[in-house]
Amino acid sequence: MDNKDVKNIVILAANGQVGLELCLYLRDFENICLKAIVRTEYAATILKRLSIQCLVGDISKSEAIQEAINQADLVFDLAAPSSGFVNEIKKFYQLRLSEIFTYMRKETSFVFASTQAAFGYKEPIHTVLKYYFFPRSVYAANKRYAERLCKKLGKRYGINTYIFRLGEVHGVLQTSRAVIKDKINKGYTFTINNTPANTIFIFEIAKALENITQQKESPSLYTMVSNHSWTWLEIIQYYAKEDNKSLKINFIESQSNGIAQSFVSLKNSIFSYLFLRRDTWMANFTFLSHLLPSMQHKVIRGRIDRIVKEQHLNPEFTHLARFTGVLPGKRMQSIPDIKSDISNKEMFIQNELKKLL
């Protein structure tokens, strides 16, 4: 193969669930030369054992990492602070993203891993999947800030900038898969509706990165869900088939959030808020010392009822039916339909991971 056809991809913060599985796919793409970047030798252990080329250190201190970013045709950044105040998180993105863009060459591509939560919805009240002008969580606001900063830096440095608002990510190493398979094995009944699953598999993300290097997609903000949408029924059936398990399905129609439902959600949120901060409230407002214990009893009783229900002979998993509507935004049209072949792809990943045992 002509070296001109080989594209260099750098994955930053490659040691997480998404990064590790993504690297396993990209490692074997014929037209891709992959470098995984992590901060510590401990984080690099599994990557190296899987024969993934890996560089260790901080971007600001490692000339090897800086050179890898400079030579990359595409840089995909998966890093995100897990905690911190708003100003601290903004500072994190300012320093990190500015540094990355500084080392990149013009006309190369940068991909930022954002989240579907950036659309601004938040449980339990705002569960309609649409764009909310005011984000309903600090997490969503931080991601929007980082997205705007990426676009700004991309224009300044002449970098093709792509924003991936990732849907629920599925794959061999992903928590979403483990949770569903656990419920299947425990005999749960799955309550689902007719809302698209809004999911994306790791293999599809790998193909999206490859397609960007081949200029099949233009710089933009993308809603990263399967271009050929899955239903929740298809997702559950796929996992059940792997273990030859039967399914119990409770299908319900999607319901919009009416006034009554919104009121109930708001009431439950207020009860939970007061309950978690009961000591502070009672210490400063003595008249609440009689009211809050009864509210505490109500909250605890509700939790006990839910636990008892889950321990019933026919427990129910309602998590998949908590949203209504379809995620808005632009899709990547070049992502192929993987439904007929994803089983083989994931079997390959599982066999690779078994080599570590």
N, C-alpha and C positions, 0 to 999 in steps of 0.2 A: 504494500500500500504506500502511495506517495505520502511523504511527511506533511505535505500541504493539506492533505485530507484529514489529518489527525488534529483534533481540537483538545486543548488543555483546559480541564475543569478543576477548579479548586473549591473544596467544600470546607467552610469554616465552622468550627464547633461540631465536628463530625462524629463525636462519640456518643451522642444521644440516641434515642430509639429511632428517630427518623434518619439521622445522619448515618448510622451504622448500616442499616438495611439499604439505604440509598447507595452507599459506597459499594456494597456487595453487587448490586446490579450494574452500576457504572464501571466497576472494575473489569467486567467482561464484555463491555460494548467495544466492538472492533475499532471504531473510529474515535475513541475517547482515551486520553491520557489523564489519569486521575491522581490528584494529590489531596489527602485529607489532612486538615490542620486541627490540632488539639493543644491544650495548654500544658498538660502534664504527661509524664511517661506512663503513669498509671492509666490515664485515659486512653493512651495509645496501645495498650497491651493487646486488646482483642483485635483491633484493626491490623496490627502487625502480624498476629497469628493467622489472620485471614488473608495474608499476602497483599494487603492494601498499602500502597506507598504513603507514608505518614511523616509529617513534620511536627515537631514539638516545640512549644514556646509561645511567647507573647509577640504579637505583630510588631509592637514598638521596639522590641529588643532583638529580634531574630532577623538577620540579613537574609537567611535562607527562605524564610516565610515571605519577606518583602519581595524577594526575587521571584518566588513562585506566583505571587499575586500579579507582579508585573508581567510575567510571561503567560498568564492565563488568558484564554479567550472568553472564559466565563467564570465568575466568582459567585458562589451561592452562600449567603450568610444565614446560618441557623441560630446564631447566638441571641439570647434574650435574657435580661435580668429576671430572676425568680422573685425578687422582693426589693423593697426600697421605696423611699418617698418619691413623689412626682418629679421634683427637681433633680434628685439623684439619678433617676432613670433617664430623664432627658439629657443629663450630662453624659451618662454612659453612651447613649446613642450619638451624641454630638462628637465625642472623642473617637469612638470606634469607627463610625461611618466616614468621618472626615479623613481618618488615617487610611482606611481601605481605598477610598476613591483617589487619594493622593498617589498611591503606588500603582494604580491601574493605568493601562495605556488607553489612549483615545480610541473610540469606535469598538472597544470590547464591551462585554455585557456583564452587568451586575444584577443579581436576583436577590430580593429581600424576602425572607419568610415572615409573612404577616399571618393574620388569622381571620376567620369568618366573624369572630366577635367584634372586629373593627366596624362592622355595619351598625353596631350600637345597640343591638337587642340585649336583653338581660332577663333571666328568670327571677322570680316567678311571674312578673306582671307583663313585661314586654316580650312576648313569645312569638309574635308574628315576624317571619323572616322577611325583612325589608330594610331599607336604609333609613336610619334615624339621624336627623340633623344634629341632635345633641346626643353624644354617646352616653349610655346608661351605666358605664363602669369606668373606673380609673384605668383598668387594663386596656379597654378599647381606646380610650383617649391617648394613652401612651403609644399604642400601635399606629394610630392615625398620625401622631406627631412624627414618628419614625418614617412613615410612608412619605409624608410631605418633605422631610429632610432628604430622603433618598432622591426624590425627583429634583429637588433644588441642586443637590450636589452633582447629579447626573448631567444637568444642563451646564453647570459651571465647568466640569472637567471633560465634557464631551463623551460621556459614557452612556451606552444604551441601558436604560434602567427598567427592570421588570419587577412588579410587586405581585407576590403570590398570596392572596387571601385564602389560606388553606381551609378546606372543609374538614370534616372529621376524617382523620388519616387512618387507613387500615393497612395492615401488613402483618407479616409473621411476628415481628417484634413489638407490635403496637398494642397499647393498653386496650383500645377499643375492641380489638379481636379477642383478647383474653377475657374481657368482661362478658361478652356475648357467649363465648364457648363455655365459660363457667356456668352461666345461667342455663344453657342447653343441657349440660351434663347433670345439673341439679333438678331438672324437670320443670323449670319455670314455664308458665304461660306467658307468651310475648304479646303484649297489647301494642298494635301498630295501626297507623292510619294510612291514607292514600297520599301523604306528602312524600316527594322524592327524598331519598336517603341523604342527599348532599354529602356524599363521601368521596374520597379519592384514595386510590391504592398507591403505595410507594413506587411500584413499577411505572405508574402513569407519571409521577413526578420526575422519575429518571428519564422517561421518554420526552417529557416537556423540556428538560434541560438540553437533551441532545438536539431536539428540534430547534431550539433557540440558536445553538451553535451553527445549525444549517440554515439559519435565517428563514425559517418557516413561520415564525411569529414576530410581530412588531412589538417594540417596547410599549408597555401599557400596564394598567392595573387589572389583574385577572382574578376572577372568582374560580379558585382551583377545586372543582369537583369533576367527577367523571363526565366527559363529554357525552357519553352514552349512559344516561342516568340509570342507577340501580334503584329498585324499590327496597324497603326494609325487608319485605318478604324474601326477595332474591338474596339479600345479604345473609339473612338467617339460614335460609336453605343451603347456601354455599358452605357455611361453617358446619351445619348439621351433617351434611353429606360427607365431610372429611372424616368424621368419627362414627358414621353410620348410625346416627341418632334420629329418633322421631321428634316431631315438633308439636307444640300446642300453641295455636294462634288464636288471638282474640282481635278480630278486625273491627275498627271503629271508624266512623266518618270524621274527617277533620272538622273541628269546631272553632269558629272565630271567638276571640275573647270578648264576650259580652260584658255589660256593666256588672251583672251579678258575679260572674267569675272573677273579674278584676277586683271587685270589692273583697271577695274571699281571700284572694292572693295578698292584697294589701293588708288585710287584718292579720293574716298569718305572719307576714313579714314584721308587722309592728310587735306582735306578741314575742317573736323570736328575738327581736332587737332589745326589747325591755328585759326579757329573761336573761340574756347573756350579760347584761349590764346591771342586774338587779341590785347588787351590793352598792354600787356607786349611787344609784337612784335613791335607795332607802337611806343611805348615809347623809344625803343632802336634802332630801324631801321626806320628812318624818311621816307625813300623812299617807305615804305610799307603803309604809311598813305593814299595813293591813291588806292593801290591795294587791301588791305584787306576789305574795305567797299563793293567793288563789289563782293568779295568772300562771305562776310557776307550775302549780298542780295541773292546770289545764294543758300546758305545753308538754309536760312529762307524760300525762295520760295519753295525749295524741301520739307521742313517740312510741309509747308502749303498744298502743293499738296497731301502729304500723309494723312494729317488730313481730307482734303476734300474727299479723296477717301474712308476713313474709315466711313465718315458720309453719304456716298452715300446710296441709297436705298438697295443696295446689297453689303455690306462691306465684305472684304475678310480677312481671317486669314491665313497667310503664315508661321507662326512660326514653324509649325510642319515639314515643308519641307526644313529647312535651312541646314540640314546635308545630306551627302551621305555616303554610305558604312555601314559596321557593326562593332560594337565595338570589338576589339580583346581581347584575354585573356581567362583564364580558367573559366569555369562556374561551379556552384554547381549542380551536377547531382541529388542530393537527394531532391531538391525542387520540390514539386508536381505540376501537372497541376491544376490550380485553376479556369480556365475559367468558368466552369459549376457551381462553388460554391461561387465565390467571392462576388456575390450579397448578399447572405445570411450572409456571414461573415461581410460585411460592414453594413448591416442592423442592426446587433447586436451592432456594435460600435455606430451607430446613436441613437439607443434606449438607450444605456448607457449614452450618452451625453445629451439626452433629460431630464434625471433625474436631471441634474443640473439646469434646468430652473424652 
